[in-house]
Amino acid sequence: MMRQLFMACLVIITIQLQAQISTTYPKENPQLVEYALNNPSNEVGTSRSSVMLDLPFFDDFSYSTPYPEASHWEDRQVYINNTWATNLVSVGVATFDGLDATGSPYGGGVGSSDTLTSVALNLGGVSNAFISYYVQPRGLGDLPEGGDKNLVLEFLSADGEWIEMERHTAGNILRDSVLQFDFIGPIAINESQFLYDGFQFRFRNISSRDGASDLWHLDYVRVDETPTNQVIDDLAFTKLPPSIFKNYTSVPLTHFNDPGLVAAELRSELPIELYNHSNQTISTEESLLRLRYISATNEVRAFIPPTLFDNPNFASNRQEVGQSIRRDYLDRLERQRLDPAENFQAKMIYEMTPAPQDDQDGILRNDSVVSFTTIDDYYAYDDGTSEAVINISGLSGSAAMEFYNYKEDSLRGFQIQIPRFRSVSGTITLKVWLEDLNTAPVAELAVVPFFVDDIRDTLQAFTTYALKDGITGMPTPVALPVGKFFIGWTQGTCNGNCGVPIGLDRNSPEAAEKMYLNLDGNWRQVSSDPLSAHLKGALMLRPILGSETPLDSELATSTNELKLDEVMQLFPNPATDIVNVQVFDGNYDNYQIQIHNVLGQLVDVSPLQAQLDISSYPQGTYLLQIINLETRALGFQKLIKQ
C-alpha cells in the first residue's frame, strides 16, 4: 500500500514538474511601433480630408503603408498588412487588432477598439447606394471568442448619430480550422437620413483591448449606386512573391553564392496566387517577372524580365500557378560586380495588365506586388512578423530550431524576438547543438531576458545576444562545420509567473519541420506531433554567422551610459547630406562612432570627426552609437536621413 502511494505521489510530482507550453497573442505590434516612431505626423487620431468623394468608393488595402489611405479613411487605428489573414481575396487587408495607431494596447477591458471611418461621401444626389465588403475573423491571429467580440458596421445619419447596420460574430470556430473571407452585401443605403452630402460609414471592433487579440480582417470595401455584388472585373494578386530561397527567408551574405546552398535552396519555381473576381475569363497578355538586387550604393537587374505567365488566361475564382525562374541570376549578380561586402536585398516583382478590367479608382493597385529577401549575416525562417507568442513554463523546458549550414563559418550570436508580453523574471540558457539535439550542447549562454528600448532594437523588436564568456565578456564564437546545427533555449529558474515569451511566425507553417520541443526530457518535432498543430510556424530565433561579433543588446543598454547632450551636439537632425558634430572639449580623438541602419546592420565605423557625411545613405532612420574610448561609456542618438 505504501509503495502504491509512493508511486502515485511520484506520478503527481512528475506531472507537476513537466514543462508546459502555451500560446497567446502579442501585446504590441513592433512594425507599427517602429513606423510610428519614424513617421510621427501620421500616427495619431484623424487626418480628415476636406474633400468629399463621389461614388464609386473602393479600397482593397493593396498598398505598402501600414495605415489606411487618408484619401479614403479618417482613422489610423487598423493595421494594413499581408501577414495576419488567410486566403486573401486581394493582396492587403485591414486588420482590427485591438492595438492603436502606435502599435500599443488600449489599456484593457472589453470595449470598442479600432475604428475605420470613411471620409465624407456625396450621397445627396443619389436615390440609392449599396455597400459590400469581405470579412474574416481570426486569420492567423487570436479568435474573437464569446458573443461580445464583434465587428460592427455603422452609418452616420444626417443629424449626427451613428446607427448600427450590421454586426459580425465569429461563432463556433475550431482552433485549427482554415477560414475563408465571407462576402457581405450588398447592404442598401437607401433611407433619407443617409442620403445626404457628407454621409460617412465606419467599422468598429469590440475586443479585450490588451493586445493583438480578437482579430477581424476587412477587405475589398465598395460603395456604389448599383448593387455591389461579388462579380467585378478584377484579376488580383492575393499574395506577395516568396523569398528567393525554398526554405530560408534570409541567408548570410558570405554563403549566398555557395554551390551547396544554390543547389539546395535557390528557387527554380515561384508560386503565384491570384483571384479572378469576375464571371468571365480575364487575360493578361502583358505580364513581367522582375528580380533586382538592391544595396546601399547600387541596384542590379538580375535578368531581362521574362513573361510572368505561360498561360495568360484565368477563369473566375482563386488560382494558383507556378513560374519557372532562370537559375543564372546569381551569375548575373557576379557579372554586375555588386560589392560582396555589402548586405543587400533581392527585390521580387510580379506585374500584370489584365483585360477586361473595371475602371474603378484604385482597382489597378493589386496588379503589381513586391517582396524583399534580405541577404545579411543570419539564417532565418521567419518573415519578421509574429502572429502569436509561445511561452514555456516550468524548469528545464526547451525549444530549438534546426538549420543547415552550407559553408564552414563561425556562429557569433542570436537574434530573438521577445515580444512585450509581461515583465520578465528569471533566466534562460541559450544553446547550440551540432548534428543532434540529444548530444551535449557545444555552447551555452545564460541570460536574463529583457525588453530593449525601441530606439535600441536591433531588428523589429529582436534582441541580439552575442556569444561571449560569462565571466570575461569576451566573444566566444562557435566553429560551424557544414551540416545540421540547432539553436534554442532552456527555461531556467524564475519566480512566480515563469517563462520567456518568444514570437511565432505563423506565415511559415512549413518551418514546423525544423522546430523541436522538449517538455519532458524527450525532443519532439512539432510537425509530427498531433498535439502541436497550433504551434506550426517559425520561432523568431535566428543564428548570426560571420567574422564580426554583432552588437549585443545588453551592451547597447549598458548602465555605463554616455550622456551625449552633456559632451557634444549633433545637428541638423533630420539631415540631408552633412551632420555637424560639436564636441564641447574639442577632443574628437576620444570617441568612435558606429552607424547602424533600421535593420540593425552596421553601416559604418570610424573615429569621430567634426562632420559626418551621410549624402550616400538611403533615406531612413539610423542609430548612431558613440563610444568613449577611454571610459568605454556608450551613447546613442537616432538620426533621420531625409
N, C-alpha and C positions, 0 to 999 in steps of 0.2 A: 504493500500500500504506500509506504514512504517512497519507494522507488518510482511508483507511478506518479505520485505527487511531485517529486523532484523533476521527472521528465516533463510533466505538464508545465511546471514553472519555467523550465528551460525553454520550451517552445514559446511561451509568452514572452520571455526575455528576448529570444531570438527575433520574434516578430517586431518587438519594440525597437530593437537595435538596427533592424534593416532600414537602410536609407529609403526615402520616398522621393518621387519626382512629380512635380505638378507643373501645369502651365497656366498662365494668366495673360492679361493684356498689358501692353506698355503703358506707363504713366505719362509719357510725353512723346512728342514727335521730333526727333533730332533734326530732321530735314527742315521742318518749319522753324525750329529754334534758330538754326543757322541762317535760314533765309531772312527771318525777321530781323536778326542782328545786322545783316548786311544790307537790308532794304527797309530801314525804319519808316520811311514815308508811306510804305504800302501795307504796314502790318495792322493798323488799328481801325476799329469802328467801321465807318462807312465812307465812301467817296462818291456821293450821289451825283449822277450825271444830270446836267441841266437841260439836256435834250431828250424829249420824249420820242420813243421809237414807234414807227408804223409797223403793222403786220406785213409779212410773217416774222415771228420771233423764233430763232433757232439757236441752240447751243448743244454740242455734243462733247464739250470739255476736252477737245483734242488739241490742247496746247501745252507748252512745256512749263509754264509758271505754276507754282503750287496754289495760287489764288485765282478765283473766278475773274473773268474779264470785266473791268469796270464799265465797259460799254453796255453790258447786259445785266450786271448784278451790282447791288449796293454793298453787300456784305463781303467780308474776307474770312469767314469762320470755317467754311468747309475746305477740305483738302483735295486739290486736283491731283490725280495720280494715276499710275498704271499698275500698281502693285497690290492693292488691297482687295480688289474684286476678282471674280472668276467669270469666265465665259462672256467677255465683254461683247456688246453689240457694235461698239465703235471705240477706237483707242481713246483712253482717257475717261475717267469718271469723277464725279463729285462725291466725296466720302464725308458723311456726317459721323464724325469720330468722337464727339464729346470733348474735343480739345479746342482751345480758342485759336485766334489767328497767329499767336506766337508759339503754338505747339504745346501749350501748358493746360492742365486741367482747370475746370471752372471752380473747383473747390468742394465737390462732393454734395451728396444729397440729390435724390431723384428729382429731375426737373428739366425745363427747357434748356437745351444746349446750343448746338449750332443752328444758325438761321441763314437761309439763302433767299434773299429778297430781290425780285426783278426791279429794273429801273421802270419808270413810268411808261405806259403804253397808250397810244392814241386809239381808244375804242369808241369815241363819241360819235363817229360817223358810220358805225357798222351796226347791223341788226343782230348778228350772231358772231360768236367766236368760239374756238374749241382749243383745249389744251390736252396734250398727251405726253407721256414720258415712260421710261423704263426704270424699274426699281428692283433692288436685290438686298435682302438682309444678310448680314454677317460677311459673306465673301470668305476671305482668308482670316478675318479677324474674329472679334468676340460676338457671340449671338445675342441679339436683343431679346432676352428672356423675360417672361412674365407679360401680362396683358397691358402693362403701363409703359413699356419701352417702344414707343411708336414713332412713325414718321407721319407728319401732318401736312396737308396742303391747305392753304388759306387764301381767300380773296379779300382785297381791300375794297370796302363799299364806298360810295360817294360821300357818305357822312363820316368817313374815317375809322370805321370799325372793321377789325379783321374777323372774317367769318370762315369757320371750318367747312371745307368742302369734301375732304377725303382723309381717311385715317388708315394707315397700314400697320398691321400687327404680324409678327413673324410666325406665330402659331407653334405647332409641334414640329420641330425640325431636328432630325438626328444629328449628333455632333459631327459625324464624318460624312454626311451627305454632301453631294455636289449640287450646288444651287445654280439655277438659271435666272436671268433677268426676266421679270414679268412686265408685259406691256400694259399700261394703264391708259384708258381713254377710248375714244375722245370724250372729255368732260366738257359739257356745254357751259359757256359764259354768256348767258342769254337773258339774265334778269336786268331790269333797267338800272338797278343800283350799282351794277358793274360796268355798264356800257357808257363810260364817260372818259374824257381825255384826262389821263393821269392815273388810270387803273394800274394796280400792281397785284402780283401774286407772290407767295413765298412758301418755302418748305421749311419745316422746323422739326427737329427730333427731340424726343424725351429720352434721357439717359441717366446713368448714375453720376455723371459729371466728375468722376475721379480719375479719368484716364481715357485711353483709346478703347472705349467699351460701347457695347450695344450699337454696333455699326449698321448703317444703312448706306447704300450706294445708289446714286441717281445718274441717269444718262439720257441723252437724246431728247431734251426738252423742246417741245414745239408748240407754238400758239399760232393759229391761222383762222381765217374766216370760214374756210371749208373744213369739214371733219378731218382731224389728223389721225388717220388710221396707220397701221404698221407699214403699209406699202408706200414706198418713196423711192425714186430713182437715185440710189446712193450705194456705191460699192465702197465699203470702208475697211481699212486695216483695223484689226482688233487686237493686235499685239505688236510690241516693238521687236525689231530684229534681235536675235540672240547674241550671246558672246561669240567671238570667232573661234572659241575652243569648245570641244564637245562636253567636257566636264567642268573645267575651271571657269570662273569669271575673271580671273586675273592670274598672271604668272610673272615670276621675276624677269626683269629685263635681260639679265645675262643668260637666261635659259630659253629665251624666245626663239632663237634660231637653232637650238639643239636638234639634231636629226631624230632622236628618240621622241622628243616632245612633238615635233612636227608630224611624225608618222602616227602617233597615238592620239594626239589632242586636237590638231588643227582640223576644223570642219571642212568637208568637201560638199556637204549638203546643208542648205539653210531652210528651216521650216518657215512657212508664211501662213498667216491666218487672216481670212477676210470674211466679211458678211455682206451678202447682196440683199439689200432691204426692199428691192423691187419684186414684181411678179413676172419679170421677164429676164432674159439673158442680157447681161451687161458685158461689153467687150472693152478691153484696154490695150489697144494695139501699141500705144506708146508707153513703155514702162522700162525703168532702168534700175540696175543694182549698182550702187556706188560703195566703194571702200576707200577710205583715206586715212593716212597716218598723220597725227597732229602732235607736235611737240611745242615747247615754249617758243621756239625760234623758227620752226619750219612746218610745212604741210606738204605731204607727198600723196599723189594719186597711186593707188595700188595697182590698178589696171584700167584699161579703157572700158567704160561701163557697158556691160552686156545687157541684153534684154532680160527683164525680170521673169517673164512667164513664157514657158514653152507653148502652152495653150492659153491664149488671151481671153477666152470666153468663159463666163461664170454664170451658172444658173442661180436662181434665188436660194436664200438661206446660207448657213455657215459653210465655209470651205477651208480645207487645209491642203496646202500644196507644198512642194519642195522645189528648191532651186539649186542646181549644181553651181559650184563656185570654183573658179580657177585656182589651182593649188600652187601656182607660181607667184602668189602675191608676196611671199617672203623674199623671193629672189628679186622681185621688183623693188622692194624696200632696200635691199642691199645695193642695188644698182643706183638708187637715188641718193645713197650715202647719207641717210638720216643719222645724225650723231649717235653712235651706240652707247654713249654715256648719258644720254638724255632719256628720262622717263617720257612716255608718250601714251596716247590713246588711239585705238583703232575705231574710227567713226564709220558705222554701217548705216546706209541709207536705202530705203525702199521708196521708189517713186512710181506713180501710175497716173494715167489720164483716161478715166473711164468715160464711156458713152453708151446709152444716154445718161445724163447726169442732171439732177434737179438744179435749178438756178438760185436756190435759197442762199442767202448770205451766210458764209461760214461753212458750207457743206463740203467745200473742197479741201478743208484742212486735214481730214482723215485720209487723204490720198497720198500722204508722204509721212513716213515715220523714220526716226533716227534713234540709234543707241550707241553707247560708247563702251569699249573694253579697255580697261586700264592696264598698262604694262609698267610695273613698278618694281618693288622689291619683296613681294609676298605672293604666296599662293592663296586663292580664295575660291570658295564655292558659292558664297552669298552675293546678293546684288546690292548690299549696303543698307537695306531696309529690313527692319524686324517687324513682323506681323504678330508675334507672340513673344512671351518671356517664359523660359523654363527655369525651374528652381529645384535644386536637390537639397533636401533637408535630411539631416541625420549624419552622424560621424562616418567618414570613410566612403560615402557615396561618390562615384566618379563618372565622368563623361569624357569622351575623346572623339576626335575626327581623324580619319585616315587620309593621308596624302601620298602621292607618288612623286619622288624626286628624280628628275631626268638627267641631272648633272651634278657631279660632286661639288659640294658647296658647304657653307657654314650657316647653321641656324643661330640667329642673333637675338631673337626675341619673339614676342607675341603681340598681336592686336586682339583685344576682346571688347565686344560691345557690352558694357554693363549698364543697362537702362536705369534711369532714375525711377526706382521701384519702391524703395523704402530705405531707411537708414541701414547701413551695412555694419554688422559686428562680426568678429571672429576672423578666421583665416581660411585661405585655400592654398593648396600647393599646386603650382603649375608643373606639368611633367612632359617629358619627351621620351618616347619609346621607339626603338628600331625594329622593324620587321614584324614583331609580335607583341600584342598587349599583355600577354602572360609572362613576358620576360621582365627583368628589373628595369626601371627607367634609367636612361643614360644621363638625365639631367632633371633636377628638381629645384624649384624656386618658391619658397614660402612667401606669400604676400598678404597684406591686409587690403582688400579691395576698397576703392573709394570712387566717388564721382568727381572727375576732374572738372574744373571750371569751364564754362562754354568757350571762352577765348583760347583755352589751352587744350581743347580736344584735338587729338591727332588726326582723326578721320571720322566725322559724323558720329560723335559720341563714342568712338573707340578709345579705349585706354591702352597705352603701349607699355609693355613691361620688357625691358632689356634683360637678357640672361646675364647674371652677374654673381660674383661671390657674395654670400650672405654676410661675411664679416668685413672684407676689404672694400666691397662695392666695385671691384674691378670686373670688366667684361669676361665672361666665361662661355664663349661660343661652343656649339656642338658641331663636330665634323659630321656631315651628312653624306653617306655614300649614295650611289644610285640605287633606288629601290623604295620600298614602302617605309613610311615612318608615321608616327602618331603624335599629336599634341592634345593635351587635355588638362583636367584638373581633378583634384580630390578635395572634397569638403573637409575642413579641419574643425577645430574647436570653435564653439560660439556659445553665446548666452542668449536665452530667450528665443526669439523668432529667428531660427537659423536659416542658412542657405544664402548663396550669392546668385542673384538673377543674371541670366545670360540671354541675349537676344537670339531669336529663332526666325530665320528667313523661310517662310512657307512657300515662296515662289520658286524654290529649288527642291521639290519633293524627291527628285532622283538622288539627291545628296544623302538621303536616309541610308543608302547602301554604305556610306562612308562614316556613319555616326554610330557610336557604341556607348552603352550604358553599363555600369557595374553598381548595382544597388545591394547585392547580397554576397559578394565575393566572386561572382561569375560575370564575365563580359558577354553582352548580348548585342547583336546587330539590330538596330531599330527597324530596318525594312523587313526583317524576317520575324519580328515579334508582334503577334496579333494584338497585344495589349498596348502597343506603342504607335498605333496608327495616327493618333492626334499629334505625334511628335515629328511626323515626316517633314523634313526640311533640312536646312543647313545651319549648324551652330555658327554664330557670329564670332568665329575664332580663326585667326589667320597666323601662319608662321612667317616670320620675317627672315629672309636669307640675304647673303651677300658678304661683302668685306667690311662694311661700315656698321658700327653699333648704332641702333636707332635712338632717337630722342626719347628717353624714358619719362613717362608722365609723372612719376614720383619725383624725378629730378626737376621737371618743369614746375612742379608745385612745391619745390623746396622752401622750407621756412627761412633759409638763408637768402632773403629777398633783397634785390637791388631796387631801391625806390627811385625810378628814373627821373621823376619830376624834381627830385632834390639834387640831382647831379648833372642833368642835361635836359635839352629841349629838342624835339624833332618837329619840323614844320616845313611846308604845309601838310595837312592831313585832313581830307584826301589830297592826293598829289597826282600829277600827270607825268612829269619827267624827272624832276630833281627833288629830293628831300634834303633839307638842310639839317645838319646835326651840330648843335652848340653844346660842347662840354664846358661846364662852368669854370673848372680849374684849368682847362686847356690841355689836359693830359689824355689825348686820344689814344696814346700807346698803351694805356692801362686797360683798354677794352677790346673785345672781339664781338662781332655781330654775326648772327646766323639768321637767315631768312627762310621761312617755311611757307609754302602755299596752303590753301584751304584744305588740301588733301593730306597735309602733314609732310609733304615731300620737301627735302632740303633743296632750296633753290640756289643759295649762295652762302659762303662763309668767308670772312675776310677781317683784317684789322679795321677798327672803326676809323672813319675819316669824316672830314667836315661836310662832305656832300655824298649822298647816296643816289646813284643813277639808276632809276627804275624805268627808263624810257622803253627798254626792250621787253618789259614784263607784260603779259596779258592782263587785261582789266580784271579786277577781283580784289579779294581780301587776302592779306598776308600777315603772318605773325613774325615779328622781329624779336629774337632772343638775344639779349645783350649780356655779356659775361664780363665781370671784373676779374681780370687775370691774376690779380694779387689776392683778393679775398674769396674768389670763386662764387661770389654772390650773383644771382640771376635776376634779370629784369625783363619784362615783356611789354610789348607795345603792338597793338593792332594797327595796321596800315592799309588804307584803301587806295588802290590804283584806279584812277578814272580813265 
